Amino acid sequence: MASLLVQLYQMDYVDQCRGVLLGTFSQMTAQHLQQTIEEVVLDVTRDYSIPIAVTPALGHGADAHGLPIGAKILFQ
């Protein structure tokens, strides 16, 4: 995940982001990795003031929901 995020950083994609919404990362959880996905994202985006939110309602879980790509979504 870190290398994928660094690629987005190097392509200046992070400059275009207004925030990062993270769901579940089942493979990372199953492998009991030392660094959580939140820590990986915070490390990659440390030079930006991008809000990061985490929810178990998104991801690869059986009860996960999807979000349309490019849609405007308001979180409260």
PyMOL Python script that loads the backbone (N, CA, C, O; Angstrom):
from pymol import cmd

cmd.read_pdbstr("""\
ATOM      1  N   MET A   1       0.826  -1.183   0.000  1.00  0.00           N
ATOM      2  CA  MET A   1       0.000   0.000   0.000  1.00  0.00           C
ATOM      3  C   MET A   1       0.878   1.256   0.000  1.00  0.00           C
ATOM      4  O   MET A   1       0.555   2.246  -0.657  1.00  0.00           O
ATOM      5  N   ALA A   2       1.960   1.208   0.723  1.00  0.00           N
ATOM      6  CA  ALA A   2       2.826   2.386   0.785  1.00  0.00           C
ATOM      7  C   ALA A   2       3.366   2.744  -0.592  1.00  0.00           C
ATOM      8  O   ALA A   2       3.397   3.919  -0.958  1.00  0.00           O
ATOM      9  N   SER A   3       3.795   1.740  -1.363  1.00  0.00           N
ATOM     10  CA  SER A   3       4.350   2.038  -2.688  1.00  0.00           C
ATOM     11  C   SER A   3       3.278   2.593  -3.624  1.00  0.00           C
ATOM     12  O   SER A   3       3.567   3.473  -4.435  1.00  0.00           O
ATOM     13  N   LEU A   4       2.064   2.101  -3.525  1.00  0.00           N
ATOM     14  CA  LEU A   4       0.977   2.640  -4.350  1.00  0.00           C
ATOM     15  C   LEU A   4       0.675   4.090  -3.978  1.00  0.00           C
ATOM     16  O   LEU A   4       0.454   4.927  -4.853  1.00  0.00           O
ATOM     17  N   LEU A   5       0.666   4.377  -2.703  1.00  0.00           N
ATOM     18  CA  LEU A   5       0.410   5.753  -2.255  1.00  0.00           C
ATOM     19  C   LEU A   5       1.540   6.688  -2.662  1.00  0.00           C
ATOM     20  O   LEU A   5       1.290   7.834  -3.037  1.00  0.00           O
ATOM     21  N   VAL A   6       2.763   6.217  -2.594  1.00  0.00           N
ATOM     22  CA  VAL A   6       3.904   7.039  -3.005  1.00  0.00           C
ATOM     23  C   VAL A   6       3.820   7.351  -4.497  1.00  0.00           C
ATOM     24  O   VAL A   6       4.173   8.451  -4.920  1.00  0.00           O
ATOM     25  N   GLN A   7       3.357   6.392  -5.294  1.00  0.00           N
ATOM     26  CA  GLN A   7       3.176   6.652  -6.719  1.00  0.00           C
ATOM     27  C   GLN A   7       2.167   7.780  -6.942  1.00  0.00           C
ATOM     28  O   GLN A   7       2.391   8.655  -7.779  1.00  0.00           O
ATOM     29  N   LEU A   8       1.071   7.764  -6.209  1.00  0.00           N
ATOM     30  CA  LEU A   8       0.080   8.845  -6.322  1.00  0.00           C
ATOM     31  C   LEU A   8       0.700  10.175  -5.903  1.00  0.00           C
ATOM     32  O   LEU A   8       0.427  11.209  -6.512  1.00  0.00           O
ATOM     33  N   TYR A   9       1.523  10.149  -4.878  1.00  0.00           N
ATOM     34  CA  TYR A   9       2.217  11.333  -4.402  1.00  0.00           C
ATOM     35  C   TYR A   9       3.163  11.864  -5.482  1.00  0.00           C
ATOM     36  O   TYR A   9       3.209  13.067  -5.736  1.00  0.00           O
ATOM     37  N   GLN A  10       3.913  10.963  -6.111  1.00  0.00           N
ATOM     38  CA  GLN A  10       4.881  11.366  -7.129  1.00  0.00           C
ATOM     39  C   GLN A  10       4.205  11.898  -8.388  1.00  0.00           C
ATOM     40  O   GLN A  10       4.792  12.702  -9.112  1.00  0.00           O
ATOM     41  N   MET A  11       2.991  11.462  -8.654  1.00  0.00           N
ATOM     42  CA  MET A  11       2.253  11.933  -9.829  1.00  0.00           C
ATOM     43  C   MET A  11       1.471  13.214  -9.519  1.00  0.00           C
ATOM     44  O   MET A  11       0.659  13.660 -10.330  1.00  0.00           O
ATOM     45  N   ASP A  12       1.718  13.798  -8.353  1.00  0.00           N
ATOM     46  CA  ASP A  12       1.044  15.011  -7.891  1.00  0.00           C
ATOM     47  C   ASP A  12      -0.466  14.848  -7.745  1.00  0.00           C
ATOM     48  O   ASP A  12      -1.204  15.833  -7.736  1.00  0.00           O
ATOM     49  N   TYR A  13      -0.919  13.610  -7.633  1.00  0.00           N
ATOM     50  CA  TYR A  13      -2.342  13.368  -7.446  1.00  0.00           C
ATOM     51  C   TYR A  13      -2.800  13.830  -6.069  1.00  0.00           C
ATOM     52  O   TYR A  13      -3.937  14.274  -5.910  1.00  0.00           O
ATOM     53  N   VAL A  14      -1.928  13.731  -5.079  1.00  0.00           N
ATOM     54  CA  VAL A  14      -2.279  14.119  -3.711  1.00  0.00           C
ATOM     55  C   VAL A  14      -2.624  15.612  -3.655  1.00  0.00           C
ATOM     56  O   VAL A  14      -3.453  16.030  -2.847  1.00  0.00           O
ATOM     57  N   ASP A  15      -1.984  16.415  -4.516  1.00  0.00           N
ATOM     58  CA  ASP A  15      -2.287  17.848  -4.571  1.00  0.00           C
ATOM     59  C   ASP A  15      -3.749  18.112  -4.912  1.00  0.00           C
ATOM     60  O   ASP A  15      -4.298  19.143  -4.524  1.00  0.00           O
ATOM     61  N   GLN A  16      -4.377  17.197  -5.627  1.00  0.00           N
ATOM     62  CA  GLN A  16      -5.750  17.380  -6.077  1.00  0.00           C
ATOM     63  C   GLN A  16      -6.781  16.863  -5.070  1.00  0.00           C
ATOM     64  O   GLN A  16      -7.979  17.092  -5.237  1.00  0.00           O
ATOM     65  N   CYS A  17      -6.330  16.180  -4.050  1.00  0.00           N
ATOM     66  CA  CYS A  17      -7.246  15.567  -3.078  1.00  0.00           C
ATOM     67  C   CYS A  17      -7.687  16.567  -2.022  1.00  0.00           C
ATOM     68  O   CYS A  17      -6.901  17.389  -1.551  1.00  0.00           O
ATOM     69  N   ARG A  18      -8.935  16.482  -1.668  1.00  0.00           N
ATOM     70  CA  ARG A  18      -9.458  17.296  -0.566  1.00  0.00           C
ATOM     71  C   ARG A  18      -9.552  16.496   0.720  1.00  0.00           C
ATOM     72  O   ARG A  18      -9.787  17.048   1.795  1.00  0.00           O
ATOM     73  N   GLY A  19      -9.369  15.204   0.601  1.00  0.00           N
ATOM     74  CA  GLY A  19      -9.428  14.327   1.763  1.00  0.00           C
ATOM     75  C   GLY A  19      -9.219  12.891   1.340  1.00  0.00           C
ATOM     76  O   GLY A  19      -9.246  12.564   0.153  1.00  0.00           O
ATOM     77  N   VAL A  20      -9.012  12.041   2.324  1.00  0.00           N
ATOM     78  CA  VAL A  20      -8.823  10.618   2.088  1.00  0.00           C
ATOM     79  C   VAL A  20      -9.809   9.868   2.970  1.00  0.00           C
ATOM     80  O   VAL A  20      -9.876  10.086   4.180  1.00  0.00           O
ATOM     81  N   LEU A  21     -10.574   8.978   2.341  1.00  0.00           N
ATOM     82  CA  LEU A  21     -11.514   8.139   3.072  1.00  0.00           C
ATOM     83  C   LEU A  21     -11.037   6.698   2.960  1.00  0.00           C
ATOM     84  O   LEU A  21     -10.922   6.157   1.860  1.00  0.00           O
ATOM     85  N   LEU A  22     -10.766   6.091   4.090  1.00  0.00           N
ATOM     86  CA  LEU A  22     -10.246   4.725   4.128  1.00  0.00           C
ATOM     87  C   LEU A  22     -11.302   3.775   4.654  1.00  0.00           C
ATOM     88  O   LEU A  22     -12.034   4.088   5.593  1.00  0.00           O
ATOM     89  N   GLY A  23     -11.368   2.616   4.034  1.00  0.00           N
ATOM     90  CA  GLY A  23     -12.250   1.552   4.506  1.00  0.00           C
ATOM     91  C   GLY A  23     -11.420   0.483   5.183  1.00  0.00           C
ATOM     92  O   GLY A  23     -10.410   0.773   5.824  1.00  0.00           O
ATOM     93  N   THR A  24     -11.859  -0.761   5.033  1.00  0.00           N
ATOM     94  CA  THR A  24     -11.111  -1.864   5.616  1.00  0.00           C
ATOM     95  C   THR A  24     -10.071  -2.372   4.624  1.00  0.00           C
ATOM     96  O   THR A  24     -10.298  -2.368   3.414  1.00  0.00           O
ATOM     97  N   PHE A  25      -8.957  -2.797   5.136  1.00  0.00           N
ATOM     98  CA  PHE A  25      -7.884  -3.370   4.333  1.00  0.00           C
ATOM     99  C   PHE A  25      -7.648  -4.770   4.884  1.00  0.00           C
ATOM    100  O   PHE A  25      -6.760  -4.993   5.706  1.00  0.00           O
ATOM    101  N   SER A  26      -8.460  -5.701   4.413  1.00  0.00           N
ATOM    102  CA  SER A  26      -8.521  -7.036   4.995  1.00  0.00           C
ATOM    103  C   SER A  26      -7.190  -7.782   4.938  1.00  0.00           C
ATOM    104  O   SER A  26      -6.841  -8.488   5.884  1.00  0.00           O
ATOM    105  N   GLN A  27      -6.449  -7.638   3.855  1.00  0.00           N
ATOM    106  CA  GLN A  27      -5.175  -8.347   3.750  1.00  0.00           C
ATOM    107  C   GLN A  27      -4.155  -7.798   4.755  1.00  0.00           C
ATOM    108  O   GLN A  27      -3.406  -8.562   5.363  1.00  0.00           O
ATOM    109  N   MET A  28      -4.132  -6.486   4.922  1.00  0.00           N
ATOM    110  CA  MET A  28      -3.211  -5.889   5.902  1.00  0.00           C
ATOM    111  C   MET A  28      -3.587  -6.335   7.310  1.00  0.00           C
ATOM    112  O   MET A  28      -2.715  -6.623   8.130  1.00  0.00           O
ATOM    113  N   THR A  29      -4.879  -6.390   7.587  1.00  0.00           N
ATOM    114  CA  THR A  29      -5.344  -6.816   8.909  1.00  0.00           C
ATOM    115  C   THR A  29      -4.993  -8.285   9.149  1.00  0.00           C
ATOM    116  O   THR A  29      -4.523  -8.649  10.227  1.00  0.00           O
ATOM    117  N   ALA A  30      -5.223  -9.119   8.146  1.00  0.00           N
ATOM    118  CA  ALA A  30      -4.956 -10.555   8.284  1.00  0.00           C
ATOM    119  C   ALA A  30      -3.470 -10.837   8.503  1.00  0.00           C
ATOM    120  O   ALA A  30      -3.108 -11.790   9.193  1.00  0.00           O
ATOM    121  N   GLN A  31      -2.623 -10.010   7.918  1.00  0.00           N
ATOM    122  CA  GLN A  31      -1.171 -10.221   8.051  1.00  0.00           C
ATOM    123  C   GLN A  31      -0.614  -9.593   9.323  1.00  0.00           C
ATOM    124  O   GLN A  31       0.573  -9.734   9.615  1.00  0.00           O
ATOM    125  N   HIS A  32      -1.467  -8.898  10.085  1.00  0.00           N
ATOM    126  CA  HIS A  32      -1.040  -8.262  11.339  1.00  0.00           C
ATOM    127  C   HIS A  32       0.204  -7.398  11.139  1.00  0.00           C
ATOM    128  O   HIS A  32       1.170  -7.493  11.896  1.00  0.00           O
ATOM    129  N   LEU A  33       0.163  -6.560  10.114  1.00  0.00           N
ATOM    130  CA  LEU A  33       1.301  -5.696   9.824  1.00  0.00           C
ATOM    131  C   LEU A  33       1.510  -4.688  10.942  1.00  0.00           C
ATOM    132  O   LEU A  33       0.557  -4.291  11.612  1.00  0.00           O
ATOM    133  N   GLN A  34       2.751  -4.276  11.141  1.00  0.00           N
ATOM    134  CA  GLN A  34       3.071  -3.344  12.216  1.00  0.00           C
ATOM    135  C   GLN A  34       2.422  -1.988  11.992  1.00  0.00           C
ATOM    136  O   GLN A  34       1.929  -1.365  12.933  1.00  0.00           O
ATOM    137  N   GLN A  35       2.422  -1.535  10.756  1.00  0.00           N
ATOM    138  CA  GLN A  35       1.879  -0.216  10.454  1.00  0.00           C
ATOM    139  C   GLN A  35       0.453  -0.362   9.937  1.00  0.00           C
ATOM    140  O   GLN A  35       0.196  -1.175   9.049  1.00  0.00           O
ATOM    141  N   THR A  36      -0.477   0.420  10.486  1.00  0.00           N
ATOM    142  CA  THR A  36      -1.851   0.397  10.004  1.00  0.00           C
ATOM    143  C   THR A  36      -1.949   1.223   8.728  1.00  0.00           C
ATOM    144  O   THR A  36      -1.047   2.002   8.422  1.00  0.00           O
ATOM    145  N   ILE A  37      -3.027   1.061   7.990  1.00  0.00           N
ATOM    146  CA  ILE A  37      -3.213   1.844   6.776  1.00  0.00           C
ATOM    147  C   ILE A  37      -3.278   3.333   7.097  1.00  0.00           C
ATOM    148  O   ILE A  37      -2.817   4.159   6.309  1.00  0.00           O
ATOM    149  N   GLU A  38      -3.839   3.676   8.233  1.00  0.00           N
ATOM    150  CA  GLU A  38      -3.907   5.080   8.635  1.00  0.00           C
ATOM    151  C   GLU A  38      -2.510   5.669   8.798  1.00  0.00           C
ATOM    152  O   GLU A  38      -2.244   6.790   8.364  1.00  0.00           O
ATOM    153  N   GLU A  39      -1.619   4.903   9.429  1.00  0.00           N
ATOM    154  CA  GLU A  39      -0.245   5.363   9.625  1.00  0.00           C
ATOM    155  C   GLU A  39       0.497   5.486   8.298  1.00  0.00           C
ATOM    156  O   GLU A  39       1.292   6.407   8.112  1.00  0.00           O
ATOM    157  N   VAL A  40       0.236   4.549   7.366  1.00  0.00           N
ATOM    158  CA  VAL A  40       0.867   4.613   6.049  1.00  0.00           C
ATOM    159  C   VAL A  40       0.425   5.880   5.326  1.00  0.00           C
ATOM    160  O   VAL A  40       1.254   6.604   4.773  1.00  0.00           O
ATOM    161  N   VAL A  41      -0.881   6.149   5.330  1.00  0.00           N
ATOM    162  CA  VAL A  41      -1.409   7.341   4.649  1.00  0.00           C
ATOM    163  C   VAL A  41      -0.887   8.611   5.303  1.00  0.00           C
ATOM    164  O   VAL A  41      -0.499   9.548   4.604  1.00  0.00           O
ATOM    165  N   LEU A  42      -0.869   8.661   6.616  1.00  0.00           N
ATOM    166  CA  LEU A  42      -0.350   9.842   7.315  1.00  0.00           C
ATOM    167  C   LEU A  42       1.118  10.076   6.968  1.00  0.00           C
ATOM    168  O   LEU A  42       1.542  11.220   6.809  1.00  0.00           O
ATOM    169  N   ASP A  43       1.886   9.010   6.851  1.00  0.00           N
ATOM    170  CA  ASP A  43       3.304   9.139   6.501  1.00  0.00           C
ATOM    171  C   ASP A  43       3.468   9.713   5.096  1.00  0.00           C
ATOM    172  O   ASP A  43       4.303  10.592   4.881  1.00  0.00           O
ATOM    173  N   VAL A  44       2.681   9.226   4.142  1.00  0.00           N
ATOM    174  CA  VAL A  44       2.796   9.679   2.751  1.00  0.00           C
ATOM    175  C   VAL A  44       2.277  11.103   2.582  1.00  0.00           C
ATOM    176  O   VAL A  44       2.816  11.862   1.777  1.00  0.00           O
ATOM    177  N   THR A  45       1.247  11.471   3.322  1.00  0.00           N
ATOM    178  CA  THR A  45       0.617  12.790   3.146  1.00  0.00           C
ATOM    179  C   THR A  45       1.079  13.796   4.195  1.00  0.00           C
ATOM    180  O   THR A  45       0.428  14.823   4.383  1.00  0.00           O
ATOM    181  N   ARG A  46       2.172  13.528   4.871  1.00  0.00           N
ATOM    182  CA  ARG A  46       2.605  14.386   5.979  1.00  0.00           C
ATOM    183  C   ARG A  46       2.893  15.832   5.565  1.00  0.00           C
ATOM    184  O   ARG A  46       2.823  16.734   6.400  1.00  0.00           O
ATOM    185  N   ASP A  47       3.212  16.062   4.300  1.00  0.00           N
ATOM    186  CA  ASP A  47       3.495  17.421   3.832  1.00  0.00           C
ATOM    187  C   ASP A  47       2.230  18.170   3.420  1.00  0.00           C
ATOM    188  O   ASP A  47       2.305  19.321   2.990  1.00  0.00           O
ATOM    189  N   TYR A  48       1.088  17.536   3.546  1.00  0.00           N
ATOM    190  CA  TYR A  48      -0.182  18.133   3.144  1.00  0.00           C
ATOM    191  C   TYR A  48      -1.097  18.195   4.353  1.00  0.00           C
ATOM    192  O   TYR A  48      -0.939  17.427   5.303  1.00  0.00           O
ATOM    193  N   SER A  49      -2.035  19.094   4.315  1.00  0.00           N
ATOM    194  CA  SER A  49      -3.024  19.158   5.400  1.00  0.00           C
ATOM    195  C   SER A  49      -4.340  18.585   4.873  1.00  0.00           C
ATOM    196  O   SER A  49      -5.334  19.295   4.725  1.00  0.00           O
ATOM    197  N   ILE A  50      -4.316  17.304   4.601  1.00  0.00           N
ATOM    198  CA  ILE A  50      -5.472  16.604   4.051  1.00  0.00           C
ATOM    199  C   ILE A  50      -6.179  15.857   5.184  1.00  0.00           C
ATOM    200  O   ILE A  50      -5.546  15.094   5.912  1.00  0.00           O
ATOM    201  N   PRO A  51      -7.485  16.073   5.333  1.00  0.00           N
ATOM    202  CA  PRO A  51      -8.208  15.296   6.343  1.00  0.00           C
ATOM    203  C   PRO A  51      -8.276  13.818   5.948  1.00  0.00           C
ATOM    204  O   PRO A  51      -8.432  13.481   4.774  1.00  0.00           O
ATOM    205  N   ILE A  52      -8.157  12.961   6.937  1.00  0.00           N
ATOM    206  CA  ILE A  52      -8.224  11.523   6.716  1.00  0.00           C
ATOM    207  C   ILE A  52      -9.306  10.962   7.620  1.00  0.00           C
ATOM    208  O   ILE A  52      -9.311  11.202   8.828  1.00  0.00           O
ATOM    209  N   ALA A  53     -10.230  10.204   7.018  1.00  0.00           N
ATOM    210  CA  ALA A  53     -11.305   9.561   7.778  1.00  0.00           C
ATOM    211  C   ALA A  53     -11.227   8.059   7.550  1.00  0.00           C
ATOM    212  O   ALA A  53     -10.804   7.600   6.489  1.00  0.00           O
ATOM    213  N   VAL A  54     -11.641   7.302   8.561  1.00  0.00           N
ATOM    214  CA  VAL A  54     -11.608   5.848   8.492  1.00  0.00           C
ATOM    215  C   VAL A  54     -12.982   5.311   8.860  1.00  0.00           C
ATOM    216  O   VAL A  54     -13.597   5.766   9.825  1.00  0.00           O
ATOM    217  N   THR A  55     -13.461   4.342   8.089  1.00  0.00           N
ATOM    218  CA  THR A  55     -14.750   3.719   8.383  1.00  0.00           C
ATOM    219  C   THR A  55     -14.711   2.241   8.010  1.00  0.00           C
ATOM    220  O   THR A  55     -14.166   1.888   6.964  1.00  0.00           O
ATOM    221  N   PRO A  56     -15.272   1.377   8.838  1.00  0.00           N
ATOM    222  CA  PRO A  56     -15.351  -0.041   8.479  1.00  0.00           C
ATOM    223  C   PRO A  56     -16.495  -0.316   7.493  1.00  0.00           C
ATOM    224  O   PRO A  56     -16.653  -1.448   7.035  1.00  0.00           O
ATOM    225  N   ALA A  57     -17.289   0.703   7.166  1.00  0.00           N
ATOM    226  CA  ALA A  57     -18.421   0.531   6.251  1.00  0.00           C
ATOM    227  C   ALA A  57     -17.988   0.448   4.788  1.00  0.00           C
ATOM    228  O   ALA A  57     -18.809   0.154   3.919  1.00  0.00           O
ATOM    229  N   LEU A  58     -16.702   0.703   4.506  1.00  0.00           N
ATOM    230  CA  LEU A  58     -16.170   0.614   3.145  1.00  0.00           C
ATOM    231  C   LEU A  58     -15.051  -0.412   3.116  1.00  0.00           C
ATOM    232  O   LEU A  58     -14.367  -0.627   4.117  1.00  0.00           O
ATOM    233  N   GLY A  59     -14.871  -1.030   1.988  1.00  0.00           N
ATOM    234  CA  GLY A  59     -13.767  -1.984   1.843  1.00  0.00           C
ATOM    235  C   GLY A  59     -14.233  -3.297   1.278  1.00  0.00           C
ATOM    236  O   GLY A  59     -15.154  -3.347   0.463  1.00  0.00           O
ATOM    237  N   HIS A  60     -13.584  -4.375   1.721  1.00  0.00           N
ATOM    238  CA  HIS A  60     -13.863  -5.695   1.148  1.00  0.00           C
ATOM    239  C   HIS A  60     -14.649  -6.588   2.096  1.00  0.00           C
ATOM    240  O   HIS A  60     -14.716  -7.799   1.886  1.00  0.00           O
ATOM    241  N   GLY A  61     -15.244  -6.015   3.132  1.00  0.00           N
ATOM    242  CA  GLY A  61     -16.046  -6.800   4.054  1.00  0.00           C
ATOM    243  C   GLY A  61     -17.395  -7.168   3.451  1.00  0.00           C
ATOM    244  O   GLY A  61     -17.870  -6.520   2.518  1.00  0.00           O
ATOM    245  N   ALA A  62     -18.002  -8.212   3.993  1.00  0.00           N
ATOM    246  CA  ALA A  62     -19.302  -8.684   3.491  1.00  0.00           C
ATOM    247  C   ALA A  62     -20.385  -7.615   3.644  1.00  0.00           C
ATOM    248  O   ALA A  62     -21.334  -7.580   2.860  1.00  0.00           O
ATOM    249  N   ASP A  63     -20.250  -6.752   4.639  1.00  0.00           N
ATOM    250  CA  ASP A  63     -21.260  -5.717   4.876  1.00  0.00           C
ATOM    251  C   ASP A  63     -20.820  -4.333   4.385  1.00  0.00           C
ATOM    252  O   ASP A  63     -21.419  -3.323   4.754  1.00  0.00           O
ATOM    253  N   ALA A  64     -19.787  -4.287   3.565  1.00  0.00           N
ATOM    254  CA  ALA A  64     -19.248  -3.003   3.081  1.00  0.00           C
ATOM    255  C   ALA A  64     -20.152  -2.400   2.005  1.00  0.00           C
ATOM    256  O   ALA A  64     -20.837  -3.111   1.270  1.00  0.00           O
ATOM    257  N   HIS A  65     -20.132  -1.092   1.938  1.00  0.00           N
ATOM    258  CA  HIS A  65     -20.898  -0.340   0.949  1.00  0.00           C
ATOM    259  C   HIS A  65     -19.934   0.227  -0.089  1.00  0.00           C
ATOM    260  O   HIS A  65     -18.724   0.279   0.131  1.00  0.00           O
ATOM    261  N   GLY A  66     -20.482   0.644  -1.205  1.00  0.00           N
ATOM    262  CA  GLY A  66     -19.679   1.272  -2.237  1.00  0.00           C
ATOM    263  C   GLY A  66     -19.995   2.750  -2.349  1.00  0.00           C
ATOM    264  O   GLY A  66     -21.064   3.195  -1.931  1.00  0.00           O
ATOM    265  N   LEU A  67     -19.082   3.503  -2.906  1.00  0.00           N
ATOM    266  CA  LEU A  67     -19.299   4.926  -3.175  1.00  0.00           C
ATOM    267  C   LEU A  67     -19.056   5.160  -4.664  1.00  0.00           C
ATOM    268  O   LEU A  67     -18.110   4.612  -5.230  1.00  0.00           O
ATOM    269  N   PRO A  68     -19.890   5.957  -5.293  1.00  0.00           N
ATOM    270  CA  PRO A  68     -19.668   6.241  -6.712  1.00  0.00           C
ATOM    271  C   PRO A  68     -18.408   7.097  -6.901  1.00  0.00           C
ATOM    272  O   PRO A  68     -18.186   8.055  -6.160  1.00  0.00           O
ATOM    273  N   ILE A  69     -17.601   6.750  -7.881  1.00  0.00           N
ATOM    274  CA  ILE A  69     -16.383   7.491  -8.162  1.00  0.00           C
ATOM    275  C   ILE A  69     -16.751   8.854  -8.747  1.00  0.00           C
ATOM    276  O   ILE A  69     -17.561   8.944  -9.670  1.00  0.00           O
ATOM    277  N   GLY A  70     -16.156   9.900  -8.206  1.00  0.00           N
ATOM    278  CA  GLY A  70     -16.368  11.257  -8.716  1.00  0.00           C
ATOM    279  C   GLY A  70     -17.587  11.956  -8.163  1.00  0.00           C
ATOM    280  O   GLY A  70     -17.809  13.128  -8.467  1.00  0.00           O
ATOM    281  N   ALA A  71     -18.378  11.280  -7.366  1.00  0.00           N
ATOM    282  CA  ALA A  71     -19.572  11.915  -6.810  1.00  0.00           C
ATOM    283  C   ALA A  71     -19.204  12.832  -5.649  1.00  0.00           C
ATOM    284  O   ALA A  71     -18.245  12.571  -4.923  1.00  0.00           O
ATOM    285  N   LYS A  72     -19.968  13.900  -5.482  1.00  0.00           N
ATOM    286  CA  LYS A  72     -19.763  14.780  -4.336  1.00  0.00           C
ATOM    287  C   LYS A  72     -20.541  14.207  -3.164  1.00  0.00           C
ATOM    288  O   LYS A  72     -21.737  13.934  -3.259  1.00  0.00           O
ATOM    289  N   ILE A  73     -19.836  14.033  -2.063  1.00  0.00           N
ATOM    290  CA  ILE A  73     -20.429  13.432  -0.879  1.00  0.00           C
ATOM    291  C   ILE A  73     -20.145  14.333   0.306  1.00  0.00           C
ATOM    292  O   ILE A  73     -19.017  14.790   0.490  1.00  0.00           O
ATOM    293  N   LEU A  74     -21.161  14.588   1.106  1.00  0.00           N
ATOM    294  CA  LEU A  74     -21.015  15.432   2.296  1.00  0.00           C
ATOM    295  C   LEU A  74     -20.977  14.539   3.525  1.00  0.00           C
ATOM    296  O   LEU A  74     -21.887  13.741   3.747  1.00  0.00           O
ATOM    297  N   PHE A  75     -19.929  14.673   4.321  1.00  0.00           N
ATOM    298  CA  PHE A  75     -19.806  13.940   5.568  1.00  0.00           C
ATOM    299  C   PHE A  75     -20.036  14.906   6.716  1.00  0.00           C
ATOM    300  O   PHE A  75     -19.527  16.026   6.722  1.00  0.00           O
ATOM    301  N   GLN A  76     -20.799  14.457   7.667  1.00  0.00           N
ATOM    302  CA  GLN A  76     -21.105  15.302   8.828  1.00  0.00           C
ATOM    303  C   GLN A  76     -20.678  14.645  10.103  1.00  0.00           C
ATOM    304  O   GLN A  76     -20.857  15.212  11.181  1.00  0.00           O
TER     305      GLN A  76
END
""", "prot")
cmd.dss("prot")
cmd.show_as("cartoon", "prot")
cmd.util.cbc("prot")
cmd.orient("prot")
